[in-house]
Amino acid sequence: MAVHTLKTDSYEFQATHLGIKPWEVRYNDRNFQVGDELILKETQFSGYEMLRGAPLVYTGRELRAEILYILHGDKYGLLKDFCIMTISITE
């Protein structure tokens, strides 16, 4: 089991925290596996804002989750190197 620390935009973090977004869509450059742990760290600025020069600043809020299922890309319109992971919050 691997542990992956991931930056998460505030809006998406809040939806996950509330339990209405039990999934993550990610570029699969980490070889995510069922059973791996995710540490989702909320960022002050969105990924879009950071691409335009905003600094990487964490809010201090984080969630831990376990990967329950992975849909790998190159099907259903999902790009080849991406995946959708069903997650369960553990903390």
Backbone as CSV, one residue per row, in Angstrom:
resi,resn,N_x,N_y,N_z,CA_x,CA_y,CA_z,C_x,C_y,C_z
1,MET,0.847,-1.185,0.000,0.000,0.000,0.000,0.884,1.237,0.000
2,ALA,0.609,2.131,-0.935,1.350,3.385,-1.030,0.500,4.517,-0.462
3,VAL,1.175,5.593,-0.089,0.507,6.802,0.387,0.822,7.906,-0.613
4,HIS,-0.220,8.583,-1.105,-0.070,9.641,-2.099,-0.600,10.947,-1.524
5,THR,0.230,11.973,-1.480,-0.203,13.298,-1.035,-0.552,14.110,-2.272
6,LEU,-1.791,14.640,-2.294,-2.305,15.324,-3.474,-2.822,16.718,-3.128
7,LYS,-2.457,17.687,-3.949,-3.026,19.031,-3.825,-4.485,18.967,-4.274
8,THR,-5.366,19.693,-3.570,-6.788,19.677,-3.897,-7.352,21.088,-3.809
9,ASP,-7.975,21.532,-4.904,-8.624,22.847,-4.916,-9.666,22.918,-3.803
10,SER,-9.862,24.088,-3.256,-10.751,24.288,-2.115,-12.181,23.813,-2.378
11,TYR,-12.735,24.146,-3.531,-14.122,23.770,-3.857,-14.266,22.251,-3.889
12,GLU,-13.323,21.571,-4.537,-13.367,20.112,-4.621,-13.107,19.474,-3.257
13,PHE,-12.203,20.060,-2.488,-11.919,19.567,-1.140,-13.193,19.606,-0.296
14,GLN,-13.908,20.721,-0.337,-15.121,20.879,0.463,-16.181,19.850,0.068
15,ALA,-16.339,19.606,-1.230,-17.318,18.617,-1.694,-16.952,17.220,-1.207
16,THR,-15.675,16.904,-1.192,-15.231,15.608,-0.677,-15.459,15.535,0.832
17,HIS,-15.126,16.605,1.520,-15.309,16.671,2.975,-16.777,16.461,3.364
18,LEU,-17.686,17.017,2.584,-19.119,16.892,2.856,-19.680,15.526,2.447
19,GLY,-18.890,14.737,1.731,-19.331,13.413,1.323,-20.112,13.372,0.032
20,ILE,-20.181,14.492,-0.688,-20.943,14.511,-1.935,-20.063,14.260,-3.161
21,LYS,-18.758,14.137,-2.959,-17.828,13.813,-4.050,-16.906,12.678,-3.590
22,PRO,-17.381,11.436,-3.683,-16.572,10.306,-3.212,-15.651,9.737,-4.290
23,TRP,-15.078,10.611,-5.097,-14.195,10.171,-6.169,-13.137,11.234,-6.454
24,GLU,-12.075,10.810,-7.095,-11.009,11.703,-7.551,-10.704,11.363,-9.005
25,VAL,-10.557,12.381,-9.830,-10.082,12.215,-11.201,-8.659,12.744,-11.206
26,ARG,-7.726,11.912,-11.603,-6.315,12.306,-11.550,-5.544,11.759,-12.734
27,TYR,-4.491,12.479,-13.098,-3.494,11.971,-14.019,-2.795,10.839,-13.279
28,ASN,-2.716,9.673,-13.899,-2.199,8.507,-13.186,-0.694,8.344,-13.406
29,ASP,0.050,9.293,-12.890,1.512,9.234,-12.977,2.114,8.581,-11.742
30,ARG,1.279,8.093,-10.840,1.750,7.506,-9.575,1.422,6.031,-9.450
31,ASN,0.825,5.463,-10.494,0.425,4.058,-10.465,-0.485,3.763,-9.263
32,PHE,-1.555,4.551,-9.143,-2.517,4.366,-8.060,-3.033,2.932,-8.060
33,GLN,-3.241,2.383,-6.865,-3.739,1.015,-6.712,-4.859,0.988,-5.672
34,VAL,-5.792,0.063,-5.843,-6.838,-0.155,-4.832,-6.134,-0.470,-3.511
35,GLY,-6.596,0.174,-2.440,-6.003,-0.003,-1.120,-4.996,1.073,-0.755
36,ASP,-4.507,1.823,-1.752,-3.584,2.926,-1.458,-4.304,3.997,-0.650
37,GLU,-3.524,4.776,0.085,-4.065,5.884,0.871,-3.793,7.200,0.149
38,LEU,-4.797,8.071,0.152,-4.637,9.421,-0.378,-4.669,10.405,0.780
39,ILE,-3.767,11.363,0.760,-3.833,12.497,1.679,-4.161,13.699,0.803
40,LEU,-5.370,14.197,0.934,-5.838,15.337,0.141,-5.596,16.605,0.937
41,LYS,-4.747,17.472,0.417,-4.395,18.717,1.108,-5.035,19.887,0.366
42,GLU,-5.867,20.630,1.075,-6.574,21.766,0.489,-5.602,22.905,0.203
43,THR,-5.720,23.470,-1.001,-4.880,24.613,-1.374,-5.692,25.907,-1.338
44,GLN,-5.016,26.986,-1.041,-5.671,28.295,-1.002,-6.061,28.733,-2.412
45,PHE,-5.164,28.499,-3.362,-5.414,28.892,-4.749,-5.689,27.646,-5.584
46,SER,-6.500,27.806,-6.617,-6.823,26.672,-7.485,-5.631,26.331,-8.379
47,GLY,-5.690,25.153,-8.954,-4.657,24.763,-9.911,-4.583,25.738,-11.066
48,TYR,-5.729,26.234,-11.511,-5.785,27.226,-12.583,-5.046,28.501,-12.169
49,GLU,-5.295,28.958,-10.940,-4.620,30.175,-10.457,-3.113,29.958,-10.313
50,MET,-2.728,28.767,-9.872,-1.300,28.487,-9.714,-0.593,28.417,-11.063
51,LEU,-1.284,27.928,-12.085,-0.703,27.933,-13.434,-0.430,29.352,-13.909
52,ARG,-1.165,30.302,-13.390,-1.014,31.705,-13.774,-0.179,32.506,-12.778
53,GLY,0.533,31.816,-11.877,1.492,32.493,-11.026,1.205,32.551,-9.544
54,ALA,0.010,32.155,-9.126,-0.281,32.162,-7.684,0.612,31.131,-6.990
55,PRO,1.022,31.404,-5.766,1.902,30.464,-5.059,1.135,29.249,-4.536
56,LEU,1.859,28.170,-4.313,1.277,26.999,-3.672,1.216,27.280,-2.175
57,VAL,-0.019,27.444,-1.660,-0.236,27.707,-0.243,-1.303,26.729,0.233
58,TYR,-0.981,25.959,1.262,-1.954,25.029,1.839,-2.735,25.733,2.935
59,THR,-4.014,25.368,3.084,-4.862,25.975,4.111,-4.653,25.329,5.480
60,GLY,-4.074,24.137,5.497,-3.912,23.389,6.740,-4.947,22.284,6.901
61,ARG,-5.985,22.303,6.050,-6.992,21.241,6.122,-6.575,20.080,5.223
62,GLU,-6.773,18.876,5.716,-6.481,17.709,4.896,-7.426,16.565,5.259
63,LEU,-7.613,15.682,4.295,-8.428,14.485,4.468,-7.586,13.278,4.096
64,ARG,-7.847,12.164,4.755,-7.221,10.896,4.384,-8.310,9.993,3.831
65,ALA,-7.968,9.278,2.774,-8.951,8.409,2.134,-8.271,7.155,1.606
66,GLU,-9.064,6.104,1.462,-8.590,4.858,0.874,-9.189,4.710,-0.521
67,ILE,-8.402,4.232,-1.469,-8.902,3.969,-2.819,-9.640,2.629,-2.807
68,LEU,-10.920,2.671,-3.218,-11.747,1.466,-3.241,-11.861,0.850,-4.631
69,TYR,-11.810,1.692,-5.654,-11.992,1.224,-7.042,-11.304,2.213,-7.965
70,ILE,-10.779,1.718,-9.076,-10.134,2.583,-10.061,-10.666,2.261,-11.453
71,LEU,-11.147,3.287,-12.146,-11.508,3.179,-13.558,-10.355,3.797,-14.335
72,HIS,-9.649,2.972,-15.078,-8.499,3.455,-15.841,-8.968,4.049,-17.158
73,GLY,-8.193,5.005,-17.655,-8.549,5.722,-18.865,-8.469,4.900,-20.133
74,ASP,-8.694,5.597,-21.225,-8.752,5.069,-22.578,-10.067,4.335,-22.832
75,LYS,-11.089,4.697,-22.041,-12.437,4.194,-22.279,-13.433,5.176,-21.680
76,TYR,-14.650,5.122,-22.157,-15.742,5.986,-21.689,-15.384,7.474,-21.775
77,GLY,-14.524,7.833,-22.719,-14.156,9.230,-22.906,-13.051,9.736,-21.992
78,LEU,-12.550,8.885,-21.108,-11.476,9.262,-20.194,-10.140,9.079,-20.907
79,LEU,-9.312,10.108,-20.876,-8.018,10.020,-21.543,-7.169,8.890,-20.985
80,LYS,-6.311,8.340,-21.821,-5.530,7.144,-21.510,-4.770,7.220,-20.188
81,ASP,-4.101,8.319,-19.907,-3.241,8.412,-18.723,-3.950,8.934,-17.473
82,PHE,-5.283,8.996,-17.507,-6.058,9.470,-16.363,-6.834,8.308,-15.744
83,CYS,-7.305,8.535,-14.517,-8.138,7.534,-13.858,-9.160,8.245,-12.971
84,ILE,-10.231,7.532,-12.698,-11.235,7.967,-11.726,-11.183,6.951,-10.589
85,MET,-10.980,7.459,-9.377,-10.870,6.582,-8.210,-12.050,6.816,-7.271
86,THR,-12.754,5.755,-6.925,-13.745,5.835,-5.860,-12.989,5.762,-4.555
87,ILE,-13.300,6.691,-3.637,-12.564,6.763,-2.380,-13.506,6.741,-1.184
88,SER,-12.959,6.342,-0.048,-13.688,6.364,1.212,-12.836,7.144,2.226
89,ILE,-13.421,8.190,2.802,-12.698,8.995,3.779,-12.447,8.160,5.032
90,THR,-11.210,8.177,5.489,-10.856,7.412,6.687,-10.606,8.311,7.873
91,GLU,-10.296,9.570,7.672,-10.075,10.563,8.755,-10.596,11.899,8.300
